[in-house]
Each structure stands twice: as C-alpha cells, then as structure tokens.
C-alpha cells in the first residue's frame, strides 16, 4: 500500500511544492532524489524530493529550545509545535482527467491545491512513468532507495547524440558497458567504440577485484575486436578480428590541425602542412619524414614556408611517425573492414593496446570516423534519391572517450565529431561521448546532446556545463551534489520523461552476466547460433 507522507502547504509552478510531513513520518527517512505522487483534486502529480527541512509553529522554540530530556515532552512537541517539511519538484501529471489518462504522463503545467495528499511513489507509478522492460526498454538500474527498475527506451536514446559524465573513479566505464549492452540488445543501432583503455572488448578492469567480462566474452559473434597493437592483444589473450594499420598517405593536414595543441605546433606549422600537401600530393607525409632538409630546402623556398615553422611541423610529425601502427603503406583498407562488420550488424571495438597517448587516440578516432561518416553520408543520399528505405545503412553510434579533446571550442568545428553532434543523426550517425571534464566541451555541442547521464562531479564549472539549459537546474544541482562517490548517477534529457537519480545495475558477477544475456531478444536462439558457430 502507498505510504502517505503529508499534505501540500504551499506551491509555485516555478519554485515547486512545500509539503508538511505527518507526525508519524520521520524526517530522517526522507531522502533527496526519491519520488512522490501528489493527489490533486483533478489530476495526480509525479515529482522528486529536492530538499528536506525542519519547521516550527512558534519561532521562540528555535531561539529557546525546550528541555527534551523527558521523552514525553519531545513526543508531545513533535508533529504539533515542531514538524518536518520536504520540498518537491513536480515533473509530470500521471492521471486524473480523461486526457491525461489517454495520452499518458504529461509535462506539469499547473500545481496541486492546498492540503493535497502526498504519498511515496509506488511501483505501479514508476512503471507508468518509465515503462516496464520489453523489446525496446532496457533496465539500467534502480531509482535511488527504490526496488523498481529504471527502464530506458534505447530506440529513443540512439536517435540523438548522448553523453556520460563524471569525475574519475565514479563508475563511468561500468555505466557505459551497461548502455552498450542495452543498445546491442534493444536497438537497431550498431556501435563503433574507440576503446582507449582496452575496457570494452574482451575484458575490463575492476578496482580492487578481478577483471570483468567485456562485450566479446558476453556476446561472441555479435562483436568484432579490432586492434592497433597486436602484441598487446596477444599478451592479454584477446582474440582479434583485424589488425589496424594507418598508411602515411591516409593522414591529411586536417588530422594534423586537430593535433596542434597535443603536438605543440604553431599555427604557421599547421599552415605549412597544408602547403606541403598541395605541393607534394598524398605522399607528403612520407616525404617530409624520410627526405632530408636539404632535399626539401628548394620546396620550402617556393612555398614560402619559414624554416622554424617547418622544423616545428617536422618534430610533431615525427611523433606520429614513431607510432607503431603508422606505416609507409597500409595494404588493407581498415574503413572497408569496419563498414563490412557494421553492415552485418556487428558491434566493433577498436582497442588501442599500449598506444594510450592522446595524440594516437585523436588521430585514429577522428581520421577513421571522418571517412566512415563520409561513406554513411553518401549511402544515405543515394537511398533518399532512390526513395528506398532498405538502402539506408544501419544507424551507427560512435563511442569516444576523453571527449573534451575532440569537442573543445578550439577544435570542435574542425573535427568530424563536432559535425556529427550538430547534425543530430542526419546521416544515421550519432555519438556517445564519455568525459570527466564536461566544461571543456563546446557549449553548442553540449546543447545538442539529447540525453545526459552524470555521475558525481565536484567542479562547479563541470556541473554548470552538464545542467546548462535544463529546467529546474538548481534543484537538480542539489540532487547531483548528494550522489555517492561511486555507482550512482543522474539521467535526464530526450530519452527519459523526467530526471532520475539512480543506481546502475550490477555488472561483474555471474548472476549479472546471466541477467544481461537473458534480457536480449531471442536469447535462446542466439545461444544456439553461437554454439553452432563454435562447434560446427
């Protein structure tokens, strides 16, 4: 039965609802982030507790507190002269009039009347708002202090770019794994994951515990693992599907421009790269690295490239040339192999092995994504011209870590990721960005992220960046500040009807792996298929 908390004593559409707690209700049981329903005269309201406080009927009690050594006196005063209050932010109307019942939960446009009863939200209320797990909805955890499931509509989630934020050690990686599994099972989208720290492919690390299973261990033939570092993969006993090599002729001045700050290049050095590409053609990088300065001296004079700018560029290019996966000539087309996997419905994880420096990550992720996006754009335009839905490529979600390096105000307009975020899946491509410094991401890009999930943040600028433009920002700030240091998060935006503070579901035990596999569509059929492929 629903637990009654108290009655409405004051309300404002802008500031929220004040609730006086009934005397039997302990103020210590009230927790910021929990959900309540308000029984108005014409409609029911669904909201979140955003503050808890104490009140007195006589101000003198606060100035001169009575002697409560006698329990009887304390009991007499509690609920009469002293009382607890909670502040509730109404989010939705979930029933009452015929229109609301027919259309389902709707945004709040009014307030409840004086003395309306306030109750803790029941499991049925949560299911009505967030839906039950089905073919499209995936359980990502439990609302704080509740046993009910929080189910996310993954079909809606992948329709726009999204972000996962939180300071280091708060559980972003575990949360990302859960969402990747959900997208793999419940949406039509495929994922391309640039796995900087080797956490998503075969296995991942866990603080103070044994490794956890990655996507390949759990879903086998539905995941392909690509690697930049075959030696590292072999040491970790990871079975890979393709070894990525980048040819000198595949790297363009645009790729160098994005690395300007990372490689400590001057603006003139970047401009020199464009001039050398124009003079030397696709083979410009190999010639700059392999030919002597004397051989290039005449070319520098003709192109009006200053010696200091050239030397700055050459030092930066030398850093790239020393990366083991960058070779004079790549004999296989990495982009073609990735697209072949994506077209077959496989999710691709690209491991970086020992190449964890940001220069390698920026270069590879931006370069491959740019070429893949160009192919998607071409195929979408051909499908639209032919008016054939079947010709459209599968929706693609590109997952990137350290997102502020790609999407800061200086380079967001130059990287393909800034373009993808702003175009809002125009060509069936969207982003999942993971970052611990959201304030470093360009404001325009942040505004285009449909759904944001944030773990604990302690930097004021980061908090303001994540919550920018959100209704009820001050209340959500209070909820965010009270999240636990690990394994708690706040989700809000396009894919959820209202903000929710929640605890992600367990990941790492045998039981949790079984629950993920059991939740997939046609789980038994997939298992039989995997066994058939393994044993023939």
C-alpha positions as CSV (number, residue, x, y, z in Angstrom):
1,X,0.0,0.0,0.0
2,X,1.2,3.5,-0.8
3,X,2.8,5.3,2.2
4,X,1.3,8.7,3.0
5,X,3.9,11.4,3.8
6,X,1.9,14.6,4.4
7,X,0.0,17.4,2.8
8,X,0.7,20.3,0.5
9,X,1.0,23.7,2.3
10,X,2.4,25.9,-0.4
11,X,3.1,25.6,-4.2
12,X,4.5,27.5,-7.1
13,X,4.9,26.3,-10.7
14,X,8.3,27.9,-10.8
15,X,9.6,27.1,-7.3
16,X,7.9,23.8,-6.6
17,X,5.7,22.4,-3.8
18,X,6.2,22.6,0.0
19,X,4.9,19.5,1.9
20,X,4.3,19.3,5.7
21,X,5.1,15.8,6.9
22,X,2.5,13.9,9.0
23,X,3.6,13.4,12.6
24,X,4.2,9.6,12.3
25,X,6.6,10.3,9.4
26,X,10.3,10.6,10.4
27,X,12.1,13.4,8.6
28,X,15.2,11.2,8.7
29,X,13.5,8.8,6.3
30,X,13.1,11.5,3.6
31,X,15.9,11.3,1.0
32,X,16.7,13.8,-1.7
33,X,16.1,12.1,-5.1
34,X,13.1,9.9,-4.0
35,X,9.8,10.1,-5.9
36,X,6.4,11.0,-4.7
37,X,2.9,11.4,-6.0
38,X,0.5,14.3,-5.1
39,X,-3.2,13.6,-5.2
40,X,-4.7,16.8,-6.6
41,X,-8.4,17.4,-6.9
42,X,-8.4,16.9,-10.7
43,X,-5.1,15.2,-11.5
44,X,-2.2,13.3,-10.0
45,X,1.3,14.7,-10.0
46,X,4.6,12.9,-10.0
47,X,7.6,14.6,-8.6
48,X,11.0,14.4,-6.9
49,X,12.1,15.3,-3.4
50,X,14.7,18.0,-3.8
51,X,15.1,19.4,-0.2
52,X,14.3,18.3,3.4
53,X,14.0,20.8,6.3
54,X,12.6,21.3,9.8
55,X,9.9,23.8,10.8
56,X,8.3,25.2,14.0
57,X,4.9,26.8,14.7
58,X,6.4,29.1,17.3
59,X,9.7,30.9,16.4
60,X,10.5,31.0,20.2
61,X,11.1,27.2,20.1
62,X,14.1,27.8,17.7
63,X,15.5,30.5,19.9
64,X,14.9,28.8,23.3
65,X,14.6,25.0,22.7
66,X,12.6,23.2,25.5
67,X,14.3,20.6,27.7
68,X,13.6,17.3,25.8
69,X,15.4,15.1,28.3
70,X,11.9,13.8,29.1
71,X,10.8,11.7,26.1
72,X,7.2,12.6,26.8
73,X,7.8,16.3,26.1
74,X,9.7,15.6,22.9
75,X,6.8,13.3,21.7
76,X,4.2,16.0,22.5
77,X,6.0,18.7,20.6
78,X,6.8,16.5,17.6
79,X,4.1,16.9,14.9
80,X,2.4,19.8,16.7
81,X,4.9,22.6,17.6
82,X,7.7,21.1,15.5
83,X,7.4,19.3,12.2
84,X,9.4,18.1,9.1
85,X,8.9,19.5,5.6
86,X,10.0,18.4,2.2
87,X,10.3,20.4,-1.0
88,X,9.0,18.6,-4.1
89,X,9.6,19.5,-7.7
90,X,6.6,18.3,-9.8
91,X,7.7,16.8,-13.1
92,X,4.7,15.1,-14.7
93,X,0.9,14.6,-14.4
94,X,0.2,10.9,-14.5
95,X,-3.6,10.6,-14.3
96,X,-6.8,12.2,-13.2
97,X,-8.6,13.8,-16.1
98,X,-9.5,11.8,-19.2
99,X,-7.0,13.5,-21.5
100,X,-4.0,12.6,-19.2
101,X,-5.1,9.0,-18.8
102,X,-5.4,8.6,-22.6
103,X,-2.1,10.3,-23.5
104,X,0.0,9.0,-20.6
105,X,2.4,11.1,-18.5
106,X,2.5,14.8,-19.5
107,X,4.7,17.7,-18.5
108,X,3.5,19.7,-15.5
109,X,1.6,22.9,-16.4
110,X,-0.2,23.6,-13.1
111,X,0.1,22.9,-9.4
112,X,-1.9,20.9,-6.8
113,X,-4.4,22.5,-4.5
114,X,-3.8,23.3,-0.8
115,X,-3.8,20.2,1.5
116,X,-3.5,17.7,-1.4
117,X,-2.2,14.4,0.0
118,X,1.4,13.4,-0.8
119,X,2.5,9.8,-1.0
120,X,5.6,7.8,-1.8
121,X,5.6,6.7,-5.4
122,X,4.5,3.1,-5.8
123,X,6.0,0.6,-8.2
124,X,3.0,1.0,-10.4
125,X,3.6,4.7,-10.6
126,X,7.2,4.1,-11.7
127,X,6.2,1.6,-14.3
128,X,3.6,4.1,-15.7
129,X,6.3,6.8,-16.0
130,X,9.3,4.8,-17.1
131,X,7.7,1.7,-18.6
132,X,8.4,-1.9,-18.0
133,X,11.3,-3.8,-19.6
134,X,10.3,-5.0,-23.1
135,X,11.7,-5.3,-26.6
136,X,12.7,-1.6,-26.6
137,X,13.1,-0.8,-23.0
138,X,16.3,-1.9,-21.1
139,X,16.8,-2.0,-17.4
140,X,19.7,0.3,-16.5
141,X,19.3,0.2,-12.7
142,X,17.1,1.3,-9.8
143,X,15.9,4.7,-8.8
144,X,17.7,5.6,-5.5
145,X,16.1,3.9,-2.4
146,X,13.6,2.0,-4.6
147,X,13.5,-1.6,-5.7
148,X,11.7,-0.8,-9.0
149,X,13.5,-1.0,-12.3
150,X,14.5,2.1,-14.3
151,X,13.9,1.2,-17.9
152,X,15.4,3.3,-20.8
153,X,13.9,3.4,-24.2
154,X,17.0,2.6,-26.3
155,X,15.3,3.2,-29.6
156,X,14.7,6.8,-28.5
157,X,18.2,7.0,-26.9
158,X,20.1,6.3,-30.1
159,X,18.1,8.8,-32.1
160,X,20.4,11.6,-30.9
161,X,23.9,12.0,-29.6
162,X,24.3,11.5,-25.8
163,X,26.9,11.9,-23.0
164,X,28.1,10.2,-19.9
165,X,30.0,12.4,-17.4
166,X,31.6,12.1,-14.0
167,X,34.9,12.6,-12.3
168,X,37.5,9.8,-12.4
169,X,36.5,6.7,-10.4
170,X,32.8,7.3,-10.2
171,X,31.8,4.3,-12.4
172,X,31.5,5.9,-15.9
173,X,33.1,2.8,-17.6
174,X,30.7,0.4,-15.9
175,X,27.7,2.5,-16.8
176,X,29.0,2.7,-20.4
177,X,29.2,-1.1,-20.6
178,X,25.6,-1.4,-19.4
179,X,24.4,1.1,-22.0
180,X,26.4,-0.6,-24.8
181,X,24.9,-3.9,-23.9
182,X,21.4,-2.3,-23.9
183,X,22.0,-0.8,-27.4
184,X,23.3,-4.1,-28.6
185,X,20.2,-5.9,-27.5
186,X,17.3,-3.4,-27.7
187,X,18.1,-1.0,-30.6
188,X,18.7,-1.3,-34.3
189,X,21.9,0.6,-34.0
190,X,25.4,-0.8,-34.2
191,X,28.4,0.6,-32.2
192,X,31.9,1.7,-33.1
193,X,33.8,2.0,-29.9
194,X,37.2,3.7,-29.7
195,X,38.5,1.9,-26.7
196,X,41.4,4.0,-25.4
197,X,41.9,1.9,-22.2
198,X,41.0,-1.6,-23.5
199,X,37.9,-1.8,-21.3
200,X,35.1,-2.8,-23.6
201,X,36.4,-5.6,-25.9
202,X,37.4,-8.9,-24.3
203,X,37.6,-7.8,-20.6
204,X,37.9,-4.8,-18.4
205,X,39.4,-3.8,-15.1
206,X,37.7,-3.5,-11.7
207,X,39.1,-1.6,-8.8
208,X,40.1,-4.0,-6.1
209,X,38.7,-7.0,-7.8
210,X,39.2,-9.5,-10.7
211,X,38.7,-8.4,-14.3
212,X,35.1,-8.2,-15.7
213,X,33.9,-9.6,-19.0
214,X,33.7,-7.3,-22.0
215,X,31.3,-7.3,-24.9
216,X,33.2,-10.0,-26.9
217,X,33.1,-12.5,-24.0
218,X,29.4,-12.0,-23.4
219,X,28.1,-11.7,-27.0
220,X,30.7,-13.6,-29.1
221,X,29.8,-13.5,-32.7
222,X,27.9,-10.2,-32.4
223,X,31.1,-8.2,-31.6
224,X,34.3,-7.7,-33.6
225,X,37.5,-6.7,-31.9
226,X,40.0,-4.6,-33.9
227,X,43.4,-3.7,-32.5
228,X,46.1,-1.2,-33.1
229,X,48.6,-3.3,-31.1
230,X,48.5,-6.9,-31.9
231,X,51.3,-7.7,-29.4
232,X,49.4,-6.2,-26.5
233,X,46.2,-8.1,-27.5
234,X,48.1,-11.4,-27.7
235,X,49.6,-10.8,-24.2
236,X,46.1,-10.2,-22.8
237,X,44.9,-13.3,-24.7
238,X,42.4,-11.3,-26.7
239,X,41.2,-12.9,-30.0
240,X,41.1,-10.1,-32.5
241,X,39.4,-9.9,-35.9
242,X,41.6,-7.3,-37.6
243,X,44.9,-5.5,-37.0
244,X,44.6,-1.8,-37.9
245,X,47.5,-0.1,-39.8
246,X,47.4,3.5,-40.9
247,X,49.3,4.5,-44.1
248,X,51.3,7.7,-44.4
249,X,49.1,8.6,-47.4
250,X,45.9,8.4,-45.3
251,X,46.9,11.2,-42.9
252,X,45.8,14.7,-44.0
253,X,46.6,18.2,-42.9
254,X,43.1,18.3,-41.3
255,X,44.3,15.5,-39.0
256,X,47.4,17.4,-38.1
257,X,45.3,20.6,-37.4
258,X,43.3,18.7,-34.7
259,X,46.6,17.6,-33.1
260,X,48.0,21.2,-33.0
261,X,47.8,21.6,-29.2
262,X,48.7,18.0,-28.5
263,X,51.8,18.1,-30.7
264,X,52.7,21.7,-29.6
265,X,52.5,23.0,-33.1
266,X,52.3,26.7,-34.1
267,X,49.6,28.0,-36.4
268,X,52.2,28.6,-39.1
269,X,53.4,24.9,-38.7
270,X,49.8,23.7,-39.4
271,X,49.6,26.0,-42.4
272,X,52.9,24.6,-43.6
273,X,51.3,21.1,-43.6
274,X,48.5,22.3,-46.0
275,X,51.1,23.9,-48.3
276,X,53.3,20.7,-48.4
277,X,50.2,18.6,-49.1
278,X,49.4,20.9,-52.0
279,X,52.9,20.7,-53.4
280,X,53.8,17.0,-52.7
281,X,50.3,15.3,-53.0
282,X,49.1,12.4,-50.9
283,X,52.6,11.2,-50.3
284,X,53.5,14.5,-48.5
285,X,53.9,13.0,-45.0
286,X,56.3,10.2,-46.0
287,X,58.5,12.7,-48.0
288,X,58.7,15.1,-45.1
289,X,59.7,12.4,-42.7
290,X,62.1,10.5,-45.0
291,X,63.7,13.2,-47.1
292,X,66.5,15.4,-45.7
293,X,66.1,19.1,-45.0
294,X,68.5,19.8,-47.9
295,X,66.3,17.9,-50.3
296,X,63.2,19.9,-49.2
297,X,65.0,23.3,-49.0
298,X,64.0,24.3,-52.5
299,X,60.4,23.3,-52.0
300,X,60.3,25.4,-48.7
301,X,61.5,28.5,-50.6
302,X,58.9,28.0,-53.4
303,X,56.1,27.5,-50.8
304,X,57.3,30.4,-48.6
305,X,57.5,28.2,-45.6
306,X,59.7,29.5,-42.8
307,X,62.4,27.2,-41.6
308,X,61.2,27.4,-37.9
309,X,57.6,26.5,-38.9
310,X,58.9,23.6,-40.9
311,X,61.0,22.3,-38.1
312,X,58.1,22.7,-35.6
313,X,55.9,20.6,-38.0
314,X,58.6,18.0,-38.6
315,X,59.0,17.5,-34.8
316,X,55.3,16.9,-34.5
317,X,55.1,14.6,-37.5
318,X,58.0,12.6,-36.0
319,X,55.8,11.8,-33.0
320,X,53.2,10.4,-35.4
321,X,55.7,8.6,-37.5
322,X,57.0,6.7,-34.4
323,X,53.6,5.2,-33.6
324,X,53.9,1.5,-34.4
325,X,50.6,1.3,-36.3
326,X,51.6,4.1,-38.7
327,X,53.3,2.6,-41.7
328,X,54.6,3.8,-45.0
329,X,51.8,1.9,-46.8
330,X,48.8,0.1,-45.4
331,X,47.9,-2.9,-47.5
332,X,44.4,-3.4,-46.2
333,X,41.5,-0.8,-46.0
334,X,40.6,-0.5,-42.4
335,X,37.5,1.5,-43.1
336,X,36.2,-1.1,-45.5
337,X,36.6,-3.8,-42.9
338,X,34.8,-1.7,-40.2
339,X,31.9,-0.9,-42.6
340,X,31.6,-4.6,-43.6
341,X,31.2,-5.5,-39.9
342,X,28.7,-2.7,-39.2
343,X,26.7,-3.7,-42.2
344,X,26.4,-7.3,-40.9
345,X,25.1,-5.9,-37.6
346,X,28.4,-6.5,-35.7
347,X,29.5,-4.0,-33.0
348,X,33.1,-3.0,-33.5
349,X,35.5,-2.4,-30.6
350,X,38.9,-0.8,-31.6
351,X,41.5,-1.4,-28.9
352,X,44.5,0.9,-28.6
353,X,46.8,-1.5,-26.7
354,X,49.8,0.3,-25.4
355,X,49.1,3.4,-27.6
356,X,47.2,5.3,-24.9
357,X,48.7,8.7,-25.6
358,X,46.1,11.3,-26.5
359,X,47.8,12.0,-29.9
360,X,47.3,8.4,-31.1
361,X,43.6,8.5,-29.9
362,X,42.8,11.8,-31.5
363,X,44.5,10.8,-34.8
364,X,42.9,7.4,-35.2
365,X,39.4,8.2,-33.9
366,X,39.0,11.4,-35.9
367,X,40.5,10.0,-39.1
368,X,38.5,6.8,-39.2
369,X,35.3,8.4,-38.1
370,X,35.6,11.1,-40.8
371,X,35.9,8.5,-43.5
372,X,33.2,6.3,-42.2
373,X,30.9,9.3,-41.9
374,X,31.6,10.3,-45.5
375,X,30.6,6.8,-46.6
376,X,27.4,7.0,-44.5
377,X,26.6,10.4,-46.0
378,X,27.0,9.0,-49.5
379,X,24.9,6.0,-48.9
380,X,22.1,7.9,-47.2
381,X,21.9,10.4,-50.0
382,X,21.7,7.5,-52.5
383,X,18.9,5.9,-50.5
384,X,17.0,9.2,-50.4
385,X,17.4,9.7,-54.1
386,X,16.2,6.2,-54.9
387,X,13.5,6.5,-52.3
388,X,14.4,3.1,-50.8
389,X,14.4,2.6,-47.1
390,X,16.3,-0.7,-47.4
391,X,19.3,1.1,-48.9
392,X,19.9,3.2,-45.8
393,X,22.8,2.0,-43.7
394,X,22.2,0.7,-40.1
395,X,22.1,3.5,-37.5
396,X,25.6,3.9,-36.1
397,X,26.6,5.1,-32.6
398,X,30.3,6.2,-32.3
399,X,31.6,6.0,-28.7
400,X,34.5,8.2,-27.8
401,X,36.4,8.8,-24.5
402,X,38.2,12.0,-23.5
403,X,35.6,13.8,-25.5
404,X,36.7,17.3,-24.5
405,X,39.9,16.7,-26.5
406,X,37.7,16.3,-29.7
407,X,35.0,18.8,-28.8
408,X,36.6,21.8,-27.1
409,X,35.8,25.2,-28.6
410,X,39.1,25.4,-30.4
411,X,38.7,22.2,-32.5
412,X,35.0,21.3,-32.3
413,X,34.4,23.0,-35.6
414,X,37.3,21.1,-37.2
415,X,36.6,17.5,-36.0
416,X,34.1,15.2,-37.6
417,X,32.6,14.7,-34.1
418,X,31.5,18.4,-33.8
419,X,29.7,17.9,-37.2
420,X,28.0,14.7,-36.1
421,X,26.8,16.3,-32.8
422,X,25.4,19.3,-34.5
423,X,23.7,17.4,-37.4
424,X,21.7,15.3,-34.9
425,X,21.9,11.9,-36.8
426,X,21.1,13.5,-40.2
427,X,23.0,10.6,-41.8
428,X,22.2,7.9,-39.3
429,X,25.3,8.5,-37.2
430,X,25.3,9.7,-33.6
431,X,27.8,10.0,-30.7
432,X,28.1,8.6,-27.2
433,X,30.7,10.8,-25.5
434,X,32.4,9.9,-22.2
435,X,34.2,12.6,-20.3
436,X,35.3,13.7,-16.9
437,X,35.6,17.4,-17.9
438,X,32.3,18.4,-19.5
439,X,33.2,22.1,-19.1
440,X,35.9,21.6,-21.7
441,X,33.3,20.7,-24.3
442,X,32.0,23.4,-26.6
443,X,28.7,24.8,-25.4
444,X,26.9,24.4,-28.7
445,X,27.9,20.7,-28.8
446,X,26.7,20.2,-25.2
447,X,23.4,21.7,-26.1
448,X,22.9,19.2,-28.9
449,X,23.3,16.1,-26.6
450,X,19.9,14.5,-26.3
451,X,20.3,12.6,-23.1
452,X,23.0,13.2,-20.4
453,X,24.0,10.8,-17.6
454,X,26.2,12.2,-15.0
455,X,27.9,10.6,-12.0
456,X,29.3,12.7,-9.2
457,X,31.1,16.0,-10.3
458,X,32.9,18.2,-7.8
459,X,33.9,21.1,-10.2
460,X,31.4,23.9,-10.3
461,X,32.1,24.6,-14.0
462,X,31.6,21.0,-14.9
463,X,28.2,20.9,-13.0
464,X,27.0,24.1,-14.7
465,X,28.1,22.8,-18.1
466,X,26.2,19.5,-17.7
467,X,23.0,21.2,-16.4
468,X,23.0,24.2,-18.7
469,X,19.6,24.8,-20.2
470,X,17.8,22.2,-18.0
471,X,14.6,23.2,-16.3
472,X,14.9,23.1,-12.5
473,X,18.7,23.4,-12.6
474,X,19.1,24.5,-9.0
475,X,17.1,21.5,-7.7
476,X,19.0,19.0,-9.9
477,X,22.2,20.6,-8.7
478,X,21.2,19.7,-5.2
479,X,20.5,16.1,-6.2
480,X,23.7,15.8,-8.1
481,X,25.8,17.1,-5.2
482,X,24.4,14.3,-3.0
483,X,25.2,11.4,-5.2
484,X,27.5,8.8,-3.7
485,X,31.2,8.9,-4.9
486,X,30.6,5.6,-6.8
487,X,27.9,3.7,-8.6
488,X,25.2,6.5,-8.6
489,X,24.1,8.8,-11.4
490,X,21.6,11.3,-12.6
491,X,20.0,10.8,-16.0
492,X,17.9,13.5,-17.8
493,X,17.0,14.6,-21.3
494,X,15.4,13.3,-24.5
495,X,15.1,9.6,-23.7
496,X,13.6,9.9,-20.2
497,X,10.3,11.6,-19.3
498,X,11.9,13.3,-16.3
499,X,15.3,13.5,-14.5
500,X,16.1,10.4,-12.4
501,X,18.8,9.7,-9.8
502,X,19.6,6.0,-9.9
503,X,22.0,3.3,-9.0
504,X,23.2,1.4,-12.1
505,X,22.5,-2.4,-12.1
506,X,25.2,-4.8,-11.0
507,X,27.9,-5.7,-13.5
508,X,30.7,-8.2,-12.9
509,X,29.1,-11.2,-11.2
510,X,28.0,-14.5,-12.9
511,X,24.4,-13.6,-12.0
512,X,24.7,-10.2,-13.6
513,X,26.1,-11.6,-16.8
514,X,23.2,-14.1,-16.9
515,X,20.6,-11.3,-16.4
516,X,22.1,-9.4,-19.4
517,X,22.1,-12.4,-21.6
518,X,18.5,-13.3,-20.6
519,X,17.3,-9.8,-21.4
520,X,18.2,-10.0,-25.1
521,X,15.7,-10.7,-27.8
522,X,15.7,-14.3,-28.9
523,X,18.4,-15.1,-26.3
524,X,18.0,-18.8,-26.7
525,X,18.2,-18.6,-30.5
526,X,21.4,-16.5,-30.2
527,X,22.9,-19.0,-27.9
528,X,22.2,-21.9,-30.3
529,X,23.7,-19.8,-33.1
530,X,26.9,-19.2,-31.1
531,X,27.2,-22.9,-30.2
532,X,26.7,-23.8,-33.9
533,X,29.4,-21.4,-35.0
534,X,31.8,-22.7,-32.3
535,X,31.3,-26.4,-32.8
536,X,30.0,-26.6,-36.3
